[in-house]
């Protein structure tokens, strides 16, 4: 099971901001990502490829264009969400 957890680093310790479902003494692996790395990871879930982005600053204009092209011809997400809410669980 993979779960993203927010935390604050203070005085040498991580203080969790989100609840976790862990057994006492359970060992986990922690990965710390910078803001830029989190953005790149999130974009990896989209239908947009951004070649050569790692380690470079993000060109927001080019990124917006790529995202727009990736979703061209699809229904707006807001329409899909409203339809799902009307349909119910």
Buried (B, 14 or more C-beta within 10 A) or exposed (E): EEEEEEEEEEEEEEEEEEEEEEEEEEEEEEEEEEEBEEBBEEBEEEEBEBEEBEEEEEEEEEBEEBBEEEBEEEEEEEEEEEEEEEEEE
